[in-house]
């Protein structure tokens, strides 16, 4: 059975824990102080059996602004999220901060639970709160996510929420169970008669009783006495599971939240991380040398930011940097992280790890020669799973002399056991596993989303890559496209032979929406009016189809234009500017014969597309000005 972890997110007192209790019958508030104060202080855990046959783990997080560090310790391992917003309050500060965090963690799926609807009798208020929620979701990983009205007290909407979660988790592919074990610890305790127990979400690999693992960054060896998943003893736990591991050979005092249980030799804690990071729009500029709180996996540490070129990163912008961390950190390419201001603490940004500086080796591996060297090299590269190994690091990773490693590499590349992509090397078995995972992810997506022509390329990448370099995904996908195993439809990827299946109601809605947008021309109906042409969820799906096809462009969060109209307006603007004319909101409004609202939305769209650039109240040509292109959808 596939293992999936669901997380909660949202403002304090919006009903996250009450909702988990109503869904599962399990109280995630496990601490006596939480019970006394009626307030979640630390991570809580439960599980939910979904109609599709998946038992999902649930991580419930605190919503108080002072406890974001605890929220982050659990958020790194979740696959999908329930964003909880109370109907009587709407979007609040921690709603927005949690949304920023989810975006930096690269979460691709979620559902909004509009809780406490039993406290609100005004339909107009509920509709206004829903509109506000959708507006805040724009530009986040949850844009377009379903919004379900629920009450934990009365049970209203709970079946709809379960159904939405069932659809979400069906599209979550398995994590790499054949890779090295990587288990960030989010809780450590002792049980009488058993000893040290570590819990967390298993990011990769398979854990079994009798295994030897290491506790990083200290490098302490520990033997797995027993494994539990959702409170039941198991013979093995697969990647993606919420796991409790009983360890022998280490004391509770030697393990802490943020430590990582791992396959011996698979990871090296690093004291420097080369990253690409982005700041939220309201953050202070990040200067070269600034200190921040770094959150990666379940761990937290202080890091000094060295901005590339010694400059600074402005609010809302991104750039390359190196993080010098105070505590050696287990990280690999592709890992997501969040940074918070050093003081006062608040979330200011996050990003993706490009590379981790190799720490000092604490031991030597046995050397091998001849044919044995190739086998040692292949095993060492395979242990790094999708991360692969840089050519420059091969000898050190395998414990071989440089010359021996070079000859072993030639042998393994010749017989196909290793694959070279750029300056990195991967095990062929890992590439084959990625290929199979891609097929599985697409099949799951087609079953969950039969109306869509395929899975967005970036969503597919995030589903099947766990710490991998993009080049591996691109190479495997290119091979699959060449062989016809998959097909590309604009930005969507589909399995060979797949054709979207739509109900009569969906097909009718698609035609009606297409006609309405085209009929609207330069002044199309707003999104809420379009959504009234069909059931809202069906309308949302078919509007996405029009975006996928490139027939429609999302010019603004609440405006959908026919692509032909956008192309025509772009031509008018570019030709006007090239002829020396002036383009302002007023002149475009008059030229198009529309209202200021539509003219402003179009100009802001072209500004964002870099076709134009705003200077005061007027526009000038931007770097992307040229012949109108079909929008990406």
C-alpha positions as CSV (number, residue, x, y, z in Angstrom):
1,X,0.0,0.0,0.0
2,X,1.3,3.5,-0.9
3,X,2.1,5.7,2.0
4,X,1.0,9.3,2.0
5,X,1.2,12.0,4.6
6,X,-1.4,14.8,5.0
7,X,-0.5,18.0,6.9
8,X,-2.6,20.7,8.4
9,X,-1.9,24.4,8.1
10,X,-3.6,27.6,9.2
11,X,-4.1,30.3,11.8
12,X,-4.4,29.6,15.5
13,X,-7.9,28.7,16.7
14,X,-9.3,28.0,13.3
15,X,-10.0,24.4,14.2
16,X,-7.2,22.3,12.8
17,X,-7.1,19.9,15.7
18,X,-10.9,19.7,16.0
19,X,-11.1,18.9,12.3
20,X,-8.5,16.1,12.7
21,X,-10.5,14.7,15.6
22,X,-13.7,14.8,13.6
23,X,-12.1,13.1,10.6
24,X,-10.2,10.4,12.4
25,X,-11.5,10.0,15.9
26,X,-8.0,10.6,17.2
27,X,-7.1,13.6,19.3
28,X,-3.8,15.0,18.0
29,X,-3.3,17.2,21.0
30,X,-1.2,14.7,23.0
31,X,0.4,17.0,25.6
32,X,-1.3,17.6,29.0
33,X,-0.7,21.4,28.6
34,X,-2.4,21.3,25.2
35,X,-5.4,19.6,26.7
36,X,-5.5,22.1,29.6
37,X,-5.2,25.2,27.4
38,X,-7.2,23.9,24.4
39,X,-4.3,25.0,22.2
40,X,-1.9,23.0,20.0
41,X,1.7,23.6,21.0
42,X,3.6,20.9,19.1
43,X,3.1,18.4,16.4
44,X,0.2,16.0,16.7
45,X,-0.4,12.8,14.7
46,X,-3.3,10.7,13.5
47,X,-4.2,8.6,10.5
48,X,-7.2,8.5,8.1
49,X,-8.5,5.6,6.1
50,X,-9.6,7.0,2.7
51,X,-12.2,5.5,0.4
52,X,-9.6,4.6,-2.2
53,X,-7.9,2.2,0.1
54,X,-5.0,4.4,1.3
55,X,-4.3,4.9,5.0
56,X,-2.9,8.4,5.2
57,X,-0.8,9.7,8.1
58,X,-1.8,13.1,9.4
59,X,0.5,15.7,10.9
60,X,-1.3,18.4,12.8
61,X,0.6,21.6,13.3
62,X,0.3,24.5,15.7
63,X,-1.0,27.8,14.3
64,X,0.4,30.3,16.8
65,X,2.9,32.8,15.4
66,X,5.4,31.9,18.2
67,X,5.2,28.2,17.2
68,X,6.0,28.4,13.5
69,X,9.3,26.6,14.3
70,X,7.3,23.6,15.5
71,X,5.0,23.8,12.4
72,X,8.1,23.7,10.1
73,X,9.4,20.6,11.9
74,X,6.4,18.7,10.6
75,X,5.7,20.4,7.3
76,X,8.7,19.2,5.4
77,X,7.5,15.6,5.2
78,X,3.9,16.1,4.0
79,X,2.6,15.3,0.6
80,X,-0.7,17.2,0.6
81,X,-2.2,19.8,3.0
82,X,-5.5,20.8,4.5
83,X,-5.4,24.6,4.8
84,X,-7.8,25.4,7.5
85,X,-9.6,28.8,7.5
86,X,-12.3,29.6,10.0
87,X,-15.5,30.9,8.3
88,X,-16.2,33.4,11.0
89,X,-12.7,35.0,10.7
90,X,-11.4,34.4,7.2
91,X,-7.8,34.7,6.1
92,X,-5.5,35.7,9.0
93,X,-1.7,36.4,9.4
94,X,-0.7,32.8,10.0
95,X,-2.8,31.7,7.1
96,X,-0.7,33.9,4.9
97,X,2.6,32.8,6.6
98,X,1.7,29.1,6.3
99,X,0.9,29.6,2.6
100,X,4.3,31.2,2.1
101,X,5.9,28.2,3.8
102,X,4.0,25.7,1.7
103,X,5.1,27.5,-1.4
104,X,8.8,27.3,-0.4
105,X,8.4,23.6,0.4
106,X,7.2,23.0,-3.1
107,X,3.9,21.4,-2.0
108,X,1.9,20.6,-5.1
109,X,-1.5,19.6,-3.7
110,X,-4.0,20.6,-1.1
111,X,-7.6,21.4,-0.2
112,X,-9.0,24.3,1.8
113,X,-11.3,23.4,4.7
114,X,-13.6,26.4,5.5
115,X,-14.3,25.4,9.1
116,X,-16.9,26.6,11.7
117,X,-19.6,27.2,9.1
118,X,-22.1,26.3,11.7
119,X,-21.3,29.6,13.4
120,X,-22.1,31.7,10.2
121,X,-25.6,31.9,9.0
122,X,-25.1,34.6,6.4
123,X,-24.5,33.1,2.9
124,X,-23.2,36.4,1.6
125,X,-20.5,36.4,4.3
126,X,-19.5,32.8,3.5
127,X,-19.3,33.6,-0.2
128,X,-17.2,36.7,0.5
129,X,-14.8,34.6,2.7
130,X,-14.5,32.0,0.0
131,X,-13.7,34.7,-2.6
132,X,-11.0,36.1,-0.3
133,X,-9.5,32.7,0.3
134,X,-9.3,32.1,-3.5
135,X,-7.7,35.5,-4.0
136,X,-5.0,34.7,-1.4
137,X,-4.4,31.3,-3.0
138,X,-3.5,32.9,-6.3
139,X,0.1,32.4,-7.1
140,X,0.6,29.8,-4.4
141,X,0.8,26.0,-4.7
142,X,-2.9,25.9,-3.7
143,X,-4.2,28.1,-6.5
144,X,-7.4,26.5,-7.8
145,X,-7.6,24.1,-4.8
146,X,-11.1,23.0,-3.8
147,X,-12.7,25.0,-0.9
148,X,-14.9,22.7,1.2
149,X,-17.3,24.1,3.8
150,X,-17.2,22.0,7.0
151,X,-18.1,21.9,10.6
152,X,-16.2,19.7,13.0
153,X,-19.0,20.1,15.5
154,X,-21.9,19.1,13.3
155,X,-20.1,17.0,10.7
156,X,-21.3,19.1,7.8
157,X,-19.1,18.8,4.8
158,X,-16.8,16.1,6.3
159,X,-17.7,13.5,3.6
160,X,-16.9,16.1,0.9
161,X,-13.6,16.9,2.5
162,X,-12.7,13.2,2.7
163,X,-13.6,12.8,-1.0
164,X,-11.4,15.7,-1.9
165,X,-8.5,14.3,0.0
166,X,-9.1,10.9,-1.6
167,X,-8.7,12.5,-5.0
168,X,-5.6,14.3,-4.0
169,X,-3.7,11.4,-2.5
170,X,-4.6,9.2,-5.5
171,X,-2.3,11.4,-7.6
172,X,0.6,11.3,-5.1
173,X,3.2,8.8,-6.5
174,X,5.2,6.6,-4.2
175,X,8.4,8.0,-2.7
176,X,11.6,6.1,-3.6
177,X,11.5,3.0,-1.4
178,X,14.6,1.6,-3.1
179,X,16.8,4.5,-2.2
180,X,18.9,5.0,1.0
181,X,17.0,5.5,4.2
182,X,16.4,9.1,5.1
183,X,14.2,9.8,8.1
184,X,14.3,13.3,9.6
185,X,13.3,12.9,13.3
186,X,10.5,15.1,14.5
187,X,10.0,13.4,17.9
188,X,12.3,11.5,20.2
189,X,11.2,9.7,23.4
190,X,11.8,6.6,25.5
191,X,9.4,3.7,26.2
192,X,9.8,1.6,29.3
193,X,11.1,-1.8,28.3
194,X,11.9,-0.6,24.7
195,X,14.3,2.3,24.9
196,X,14.8,5.1,22.4
197,X,12.1,5.7,19.9
198,X,12.4,8.1,16.9
199,X,9.4,9.2,14.8
200,X,9.2,11.0,11.5
201,X,8.1,10.8,7.9
202,X,10.3,8.5,6.0
203,X,11.6,10.5,3.0
204,X,13.2,7.7,1.2
205,X,14.2,4.0,1.6
206,X,12.7,1.2,3.5
207,X,13.2,0.5,7.3
208,X,13.2,-3.0,8.7
209,X,13.9,-4.5,12.1
210,X,17.5,-5.6,12.3
211,X,18.9,-2.8,10.0
212,X,21.8,-0.8,11.1
213,X,21.3,3.0,10.6
214,X,23.4,6.0,11.5
215,X,22.1,9.1,13.4
216,X,23.4,12.2,11.6
217,X,25.1,14.5,12.0
218,X,26.9,12.7,14.9
219,X,27.4,9.5,12.9
220,X,26.3,7.2,15.8
221,X,25.4,3.7,14.7
222,X,22.1,2.2,15.9
223,X,20.3,-1.0,15.3
224,X,16.6,-1.1,14.5
225,X,14.8,-3.2,17.1
226,X,11.3,-2.6,15.8
227,X,9.2,-0.5,13.4
228,X,5.7,0.7,13.8
229,X,3.4,2.5,11.4
230,X,0.2,4.1,12.8
231,X,0.8,2.3,16.1
232,X,1.0,-1.2,14.6
233,X,4.2,-3.2,14.4
234,X,5.3,-3.9,10.8
235,X,8.0,-6.0,9.1
236,X,9.0,-3.0,7.0
237,X,8.0,0.6,6.5
238,X,8.1,2.1,3.1
239,X,9.1,5.7,2.1
240,X,6.2,8.1,2.7
241,X,5.1,6.4,5.9
242,X,4.8,8.0,9.3
243,X,7.2,5.8,11.2
244,X,8.2,5.1,14.8
245,X,11.6,3.3,15.0
246,X,12.8,1.7,18.2
247,X,16.6,1.9,18.3
248,X,19.2,0.0,20.2
249,X,22.7,1.4,20.8
250,X,21.8,5.1,21.3
251,X,20.3,6.9,24.2
252,X,17.5,9.4,24.0
253,X,20.0,12.2,25.0
254,X,22.0,11.4,21.9
255,X,19.2,12.0,19.4
256,X,17.2,15.2,18.9
257,X,14.5,16.6,16.6
258,X,16.2,17.6,13.4
259,X,18.6,14.6,13.4
260,X,18.4,12.2,10.5
261,X,18.3,8.4,10.6
262,X,20.1,7.2,7.4
263,X,21.7,4.4,5.6
264,X,25.4,4.3,6.6
265,X,27.6,6.1,4.1
266,X,24.7,7.5,2.0
267,X,24.8,11.1,3.2
268,X,27.4,13.5,4.5
269,X,26.4,16.3,6.8
270,X,27.4,19.6,5.3
271,X,28.3,23.0,6.8
272,X,27.6,24.9,3.7
273,X,24.7,24.8,1.2
274,X,24.7,26.4,-2.2
275,X,21.1,27.5,-2.8
276,X,18.7,29.4,-4.9
277,X,16.5,31.4,-2.5
278,X,13.6,33.8,-2.8
279,X,12.2,36.4,-0.4
280,X,8.6,37.1,0.2
281,X,7.3,40.4,-1.0
282,X,7.1,42.0,2.4
283,X,10.4,40.8,3.8
284,X,13.4,43.1,4.5
285,X,16.2,42.9,2.0
286,X,18.7,40.1,2.7
287,X,22.2,41.4,2.8
288,X,25.5,39.5,2.4
289,X,26.5,38.3,5.8
290,X,23.0,38.4,7.4
291,X,22.1,35.7,9.9
292,X,18.9,33.7,9.5
293,X,17.1,30.7,11.0
294,X,17.3,27.8,8.5
295,X,14.6,25.1,8.5
296,X,15.3,22.0,6.4
297,X,13.6,18.7,7.0
298,X,12.6,18.6,10.7
299,X,15.7,20.5,11.7
300,X,16.4,24.1,12.5
301,X,19.8,25.9,12.7
302,X,21.3,29.4,12.4
303,X,22.9,30.1,9.1
304,X,24.9,33.0,7.7
305,X,23.9,34.0,4.2
306,X,26.6,34.8,1.6
307,X,24.9,36.3,-1.4
308,X,26.5,35.6,-4.7
309,X,28.6,38.6,-5.7
310,X,28.5,40.0,-2.2
311,X,25.3,41.9,-2.9
312,X,21.8,41.6,-1.5
313,X,18.5,40.0,-2.4
314,X,15.5,42.4,-2.5
315,X,12.0,41.7,-1.3
316,X,10.0,39.5,-3.7
317,X,13.2,38.7,-5.7
318,X,15.5,35.6,-5.8
319,X,19.1,34.9,-6.2
320,X,22.0,32.5,-5.6
321,X,23.6,32.3,-2.2
322,X,25.5,30.1,0.1
323,X,24.3,29.2,3.6
324,X,27.0,28.6,6.2
325,X,25.1,26.6,8.8
326,X,25.9,26.4,12.5
327,X,25.0,22.7,12.8
328,X,26.1,20.2,10.1
329,X,23.0,19.5,8.0
330,X,21.9,16.6,5.9
331,X,20.9,18.0,2.5
332,X,21.0,17.0,-1.1
333,X,20.2,18.7,-4.4
334,X,16.6,19.5,-4.7
335,X,15.8,19.8,-1.0
336,X,13.4,22.6,-0.1
337,X,14.0,24.9,2.8
338,X,12.6,27.9,4.6
339,X,14.4,30.8,6.2
340,X,13.2,33.1,8.9
341,X,14.5,36.4,10.1
342,X,17.0,36.1,12.9
343,X,15.3,38.7,15.1
344,X,12.4,39.2,15.3
345,X,11.6,35.8,13.9
346,X,9.2,35.6,11.0
347,X,9.3,33.8,7.7
348,X,11.1,35.8,5.0
349,X,11.9,33.4,2.3
350,X,13.0,29.9,1.2
351,X,14.3,28.0,-1.8
352,X,16.0,25.0,-3.2
353,X,19.4,23.4,-2.4
354,X,21.7,23.1,-5.4
355,X,24.6,21.5,-3.7
356,X,25.8,20.6,-0.2
357,X,29.4,21.1,0.9
358,X,31.1,17.8,1.8
359,X,32.0,17.6,5.4
360,X,35.1,15.9,6.8
361,X,35.0,12.1,6.5
362,X,35.0,10.3,9.8
363,X,36.1,7.0,8.4
364,X,37.5,5.2,5.4
365,X,35.9,2.7,3.1
366,X,37.7,-0.4,1.9
367,X,39.5,0.0,-1.4
368,X,39.0,-2.3,-4.3
369,X,40.7,-2.9,-7.6
370,X,40.0,-4.3,-11.0
371,X,36.5,-5.6,-11.7
372,X,35.6,-5.3,-8.0
373,X,36.2,-1.5,-8.2
374,X,33.4,-1.1,-10.7
375,X,31.0,-2.9,-8.5
376,X,32.0,-0.7,-5.5
377,X,31.6,2.4,-7.6
378,X,28.1,1.4,-8.9
379,X,27.0,0.6,-5.3
380,X,28.2,3.9,-4.0
381,X,26.5,5.8,-6.8
382,X,23.3,3.8,-6.4
383,X,23.3,4.6,-2.7
384,X,23.0,8.3,-3.6
385,X,19.8,7.4,-5.5
386,X,18.4,10.3,-7.6
387,X,21.1,12.7,-6.3
388,X,23.8,10.9,-8.2
389,X,27.5,11.8,-7.7
390,X,29.5,14.6,-9.3
391,X,32.5,13.3,-11.3
392,X,34.9,15.1,-9.1
393,X,33.5,13.4,-6.0
394,X,33.4,9.8,-7.3
395,X,36.7,8.6,-5.9
396,X,36.0,10.0,-2.4
397,X,32.4,8.7,-2.3
398,X,33.5,5.2,-3.3
399,X,36.7,5.2,-1.2
400,X,38.8,4.5,-4.3
401,X,42.1,5.9,-5.6
402,X,41.5,8.4,-8.4
403,X,43.0,6.3,-11.1
404,X,41.1,3.2,-10.0
405,X,37.9,5.2,-9.9
406,X,38.4,6.5,-13.4
407,X,38.9,3.0,-14.8
408,X,35.9,1.7,-12.8
409,X,33.8,4.5,-14.2
410,X,34.8,3.6,-17.8
411,X,33.8,0.0,-17.2
412,X,30.5,0.8,-15.6
413,X,29.6,3.3,-18.3
414,X,30.5,0.9,-21.1
415,X,28.4,-2.0,-19.7
416,X,25.5,0.4,-18.9
417,X,25.4,0.1,-15.1
418,X,26.1,3.8,-14.8
419,X,24.8,6.8,-16.8
420,X,26.6,10.1,-17.2
421,X,24.6,13.2,-17.6
422,X,26.7,16.4,-17.7
423,X,29.1,16.3,-14.9
424,X,27.2,13.8,-12.8
425,X,26.8,10.1,-12.8
426,X,23.7,8.0,-11.9
427,X,23.0,4.3,-11.5
428,X,21.1,3.0,-14.5
429,X,18.8,1.2,-11.9
430,X,17.9,4.7,-10.5
431,X,17.1,6.0,-14.0
432,X,14.9,3.0,-14.7
433,X,13.2,3.4,-11.3
434,X,12.5,7.1,-12.2
435,X,11.1,6.0,-15.5
436,X,8.7,3.6,-13.8
437,X,7.8,6.2,-11.2
438,X,6.9,8.6,-14.0
439,X,4.6,6.0,-15.6
440,X,3.0,5.3,-12.2
441,X,2.6,9.0,-11.5
442,X,1.0,9.7,-14.8
443,X,-1.4,6.7,-14.5
444,X,-2.4,7.8,-11.0
445,X,-3.0,11.4,-12.3
446,X,-5.0,10.2,-15.3
447,X,-7.2,8.1,-13.0
448,X,-7.7,11.0,-10.6
449,X,-8.1,13.7,-13.3
450,X,-9.6,12.0,-16.4
451,X,-10.9,15.3,-17.8
452,X,-7.4,16.7,-18.3
453,X,-5.2,16.0,-21.3
454,X,-2.2,15.3,-19.1
455,X,-0.2,16.1,-16.0
456,X,1.6,19.5,-15.9
457,X,5.3,18.9,-16.5
458,X,6.4,20.8,-13.4
459,X,3.9,18.9,-11.2
460,X,5.3,15.6,-12.7
461,X,8.8,16.7,-11.9
462,X,8.0,17.5,-8.3
463,X,6.1,14.2,-7.9
464,X,8.9,11.8,-9.1
465,X,12.0,13.7,-8.1
466,X,13.2,13.4,-4.5
467,X,16.4,15.2,-4.2
468,X,17.3,14.7,-7.8
469,X,19.1,17.0,-10.3
470,X,16.7,18.3,-13.0
471,X,19.0,17.0,-15.7
472,X,18.1,13.4,-14.6
473,X,14.4,14.0,-15.0
474,X,14.8,15.8,-18.3
475,X,17.0,13.0,-19.7
476,X,14.6,10.3,-18.6
477,X,11.6,12.2,-19.9
478,X,13.3,12.9,-23.3
479,X,14.0,9.2,-23.6
480,X,10.4,8.4,-22.9
481,X,9.2,11.0,-25.4
482,X,11.5,9.6,-28.0
483,X,10.2,6.0,-27.5
484,X,6.6,7.2,-27.5
485,X,6.1,5.9,-23.9
486,X,4.7,9.3,-23.1
487,X,3.4,12.2,-25.1
488,X,3.6,16.0,-24.6
489,X,0.6,18.3,-25.2
490,X,2.0,21.8,-24.7
491,X,3.0,21.8,-21.0
492,X,1.2,18.6,-20.2
493,X,2.6,15.1,-20.2
494,X,0.4,12.0,-20.7
495,X,0.9,8.2,-21.0
496,X,0.9,6.8,-24.5
497,X,-2.6,6.5,-25.9
498,X,-4.3,8.4,-23.1
499,X,-7.3,10.5,-24.2
500,X,-9.1,12.8,-21.8
501,X,-12.6,11.5,-20.7
502,X,-15.2,14.1,-19.9
503,X,-18.8,13.7,-18.9
504,X,-21.6,15.2,-20.9
505,X,-22.0,17.9,-18.3
506,X,-18.2,18.7,-18.5
507,X,-18.3,18.8,-22.3
508,X,-21.3,21.1,-22.3
509,X,-19.7,23.4,-19.7
510,X,-16.5,23.5,-21.8
511,X,-18.4,24.7,-24.9
512,X,-20.4,27.2,-22.9
513,X,-17.3,28.6,-21.2
514,X,-15.3,28.8,-24.5
515,X,-18.2,30.6,-26.1
516,X,-18.7,33.0,-23.2
517,X,-15.0,34.0,-23.1
518,X,-14.9,34.5,-26.9
519,X,-18.1,36.4,-26.9
520,X,-16.8,38.7,-24.2
521,X,-14.0,39.9,-26.4
522,X,-12.1,42.7,-24.9
523,X,-14.4,42.9,-21.9
524,X,-14.9,39.2,-20.9
525,X,-17.2,38.3,-18.0
526,X,-15.4,38.0,-14.6
527,X,-14.5,34.6,-13.2
528,X,-17.3,34.4,-10.7
529,X,-19.8,35.0,-13.6
530,X,-18.2,32.3,-15.7
531,X,-18.3,29.8,-12.8
532,X,-22.1,30.3,-12.8
533,X,-22.4,28.7,-16.2
534,X,-22.0,25.3,-14.6
535,X,-21.4,23.6,-11.3
536,X,-18.5,25.5,-9.8
537,X,-16.1,22.6,-9.6
538,X,-17.0,21.6,-13.2
539,X,-16.5,25.2,-14.4
540,X,-13.1,25.3,-12.7
541,X,-12.0,22.1,-14.3
542,X,-13.1,23.2,-17.8
543,X,-11.6,26.6,-17.4
544,X,-8.3,24.8,-16.7
545,X,-8.8,22.8,-19.9
546,X,-9.1,26.0,-21.9
547,X,-5.9,27.3,-20.2
548,X,-4.2,24.0,-21.0
549,X,-5.2,24.2,-24.7
550,X,-4.0,27.8,-24.9
551,X,-7.4,29.0,-26.0
552,X,-7.7,31.1,-22.9
553,X,-5.2,33.3,-20.9
554,X,-5.5,34.1,-17.2
555,X,-4.8,37.8,-17.5
556,X,-5.7,38.5,-13.9
557,X,-6.9,36.2,-11.0
558,X,-10.5,37.0,-11.9
559,X,-10.3,37.5,-15.7
560,X,-10.0,35.0,-18.5
561,X,-9.4,36.3,-22.0
562,X,-9.5,34.5,-25.4
563,X,-5.9,34.0,-26.5
564,X,-6.6,35.6,-29.8
565,X,-7.7,38.8,-28.1
566,X,-4.6,38.9,-25.9
567,X,-2.4,38.5,-29.0
568,X,-4.3,41.2,-30.8
569,X,-3.9,43.6,-27.9
570,X,-0.2,42.8,-27.7
571,X,0.2,43.7,-31.4
572,X,-1.6,47.0,-30.9
573,X,0.6,48.0,-27.9
574,X,3.9,47.0,-29.5
575,X,3.1,48.7,-32.8
576,X,2.0,51.8,-31.0
577,X,5.1,52.0,-28.9
578,X,7.4,51.3,-31.9
579,X,5.7,54.1,-33.8
580,X,6.5,56.5,-31.0
581,X,3.1,56.6,-29.6
582,X,2.2,56.6,-25.9
583,X,0.5,53.8,-24.1
584,X,-1.2,54.5,-20.7
585,X,-4.2,52.9,-19.0
586,X,-6.3,55.8,-20.4
587,X,-5.0,55.6,-24.0
588,X,-5.4,51.8,-24.1
589,X,-8.9,52.0,-22.6
590,X,-9.9,54.5,-25.3
591,X,-8.2,52.6,-28.1
592,X,-9.9,49.3,-27.1
593,X,-13.3,50.9,-26.2
594,X,-13.4,49.2,-22.8
595,X,-13.3,50.2,-19.2
596,X,-10.3,51.2,-17.1
597,X,-10.5,47.9,-15.2
598,X,-9.9,45.8,-18.3
599,X,-7.2,48.1,-19.7
600,X,-5.3,48.1,-16.4
601,X,-5.5,44.3,-16.1
602,X,-4.2,43.8,-19.6
603,X,-1.3,46.2,-19.1
604,X,-0.3,44.6,-15.8
605,X,-0.4,41.2,-17.5
606,X,2.0,42.5,-20.2
607,X,4.2,44.1,-17.6
608,X,4.4,40.7,-15.8
609,X,5.1,39.0,-19.2
610,X,7.9,41.6,-19.8
611,X,6.3,42.7,-23.1
612,X,6.0,46.2,-21.5
613,X,7.7,47.9,-18.6
614,X,6.0,50.6,-16.5
615,X,7.6,54.0,-16.2
616,X,5.4,56.3,-14.2
617,X,2.0,56.2,-15.7
618,X,3.1,55.1,-19.1
619,X,4.6,51.9,-20.7
620,X,7.7,51.3,-22.7
621,X,8.7,48.2,-24.6
622,X,10.0,45.4,-22.5
623,X,12.6,42.7,-23.3
624,X,9.9,40.2,-24.5
625,X,8.2,42.6,-26.9
626,X,7.9,40.9,-30.3
627,X,5.6,38.9,-32.3
628,X,2.6,37.7,-30.2
629,X,3.2,34.1,-29.1
630,X,0.7,31.4,-28.0
631,X,0.4,31.7,-24.2
632,X,1.7,28.9,-22.1
633,X,-1.6,28.5,-20.4
